[in-house]
Amino acid sequence: TTGSMGSALSSVKASASSLLTSTALLGDVRWAVGEYKDTTDTYPYKVNTAFTNVQTAVQTGINSWGASGGRDTPEANLFGLESAANDSGWRASAGKVLVWFGDATGHDPSAGSTEVSATAALVAKGIKVQAINNGNLNSSGQATRIAAATGGGLFASSGAGVGDAIAAAITSAVTNYSTVCLDLSGVPGGLFAVSSPLCISGTFDRSVDREFDFELKLTGNTPG
């Protein structure tokens, strides 16, 4: 949210309501809102709205953004990404997507965060990064590398088109999936469950109905 991001922020604010409504249809969805600036600004990273399923709270967080600061071209991208990855609100069992948009590459290091440490934090949480290049975000290749390492992608946009690019990024993130596993946590007490295979991997499109075959064996832990 540095000084050059005014038109991009306006685009996201204008499209946020429809974006939240459409993504809410994807399932048990929670959102969080954050912003990063540069290490020379009052704050390099800030959480505007903690993870919630209340759309009005998310809209309020987005509406609080303002374009200001940023002394030089590189910003605190890596510190922002690592801070977001380490947020305690990510649910372990949920699919996790981080939409990152900006117009400048990041300082490396930035407030102690490096590309290596930020990427490791994102990968450790299983967070898919969808990066939106609004100018020179990828001028050093950071966005390409981070998106690829986390299973995400890189999208291009102009300032006024960032809202549409975010919608496309989220659709892409949830449309394609690569792993299907059986959740055995609900097996009743007294039984031991083994699935074969445990997971099935491939390239799958959510718009296509598919059947996945597993063999599930249940045995008693004690006689009777």
ROTORRO-110815 format. One record per residue (C-alpha): x, y, z. Coordinates in steps of 0.25 Angstrom, whole numbers, plus 5000, padded with zeros to 4 digits. Each point is the difference from the previous one (the first is absolute). Layout:
<atoms>
XYZ/...
</atoms>
This chain:
<atoms>
500050005000/501150104997/499850134992/500049944986/498849905003/498950105000/499249954988/500349855004/499450025014/498850074994/499749884990/500149905012/499150085008/498950024989/500049854997/500149945014/498649985003/499749924987/501449935003/499649965014/498649954996/500549914989/501149945008/499149985012/499349894991/501249924999/499849945014/500450035014/500850124996/500750105010/500850124995/501050095006/500550144995/501450055002/500950114993/501550024999/500850134997/501550015003/500949995012/500250155000/498550035002/499250005013/499749854998/500649914990/498849905001/498750015007/498849905002/498750084997/499049895002/500449875007/499449874994/498550015000/498849954993/499350135001/500050074987/499750145005/501249995009/500949964988/499450124992/500450095011/501449955001/500150024985/499450145000/501050045011/501250004989/500650134996/501250024991/501150075007/501549985003/501149924993/501350075000/500649934988/499649904989/500149865008/499049985011/499949915012/499449894992/500749885006/499850055014/498550014997/499949864994/500849945011/499150075011/498749964993/500549854999/500350005015/498650065004/499449905010/498650014993/500349904989/499249875002/500849884998/498949924993/499750114990/500450034986/500950135002/500150114989/500850135002/499750104989/501250104999/499950124991/501050114999/500850094990/501549985005/500949895003/500449985015/501350035008/500849885003/500249995011/498850085006/499950025015/500749875002/499149924989/500749954988/499449934987/500549875006/499450025014/498650054994/499949894990/500349905011/499050065009/498949994989/500449864996/500049955015/498550055001/499649944987/499650144995/499850024985/500550144995/499250074989/500950124996/499450114992/501050094993/499550144999/501350064994/501449955005/499649905011/500849894992/501150094995/501049915007/499349874998/499649995015/498549994997/500249894990/500949925009/499150015013/498749974992/500749884994/500549955013/498750005007/499249944988/499450144996/500050094988/500450134995/498950104994/500250134993/499150125002/499950154998/499650095012/498650004997/499949864997/500649945013/498649965005/499749924987/501449935002/499749975014/498749934996/500849924989/501149965010/499049955010/499249924990/501349944994/500549965014/498749925004/499749954986/501249914999/500449915010/501149895001/499849915012/498849925005/500149945014/499149925009/499750075014/500149895010/499850095012/498549965001/500349855002/499249965013/500849965012/500449865002/500349994985/501350014992/499950054986/501049984988/499750064986/500749954987/500450094994/500150115011/499950114989/499850004985/500850114992/499950064987/499550124992/498550025003/499050104996/498950035010/498950034989/500149854996/499349905009/501049885003/500049875008/501249965008/500149865005/500649975014/500049875007/499750025015/500449895010/499450015014/500549915011/499750005015/501150055010/499549905011/499249875000/498550024997/
</atoms>
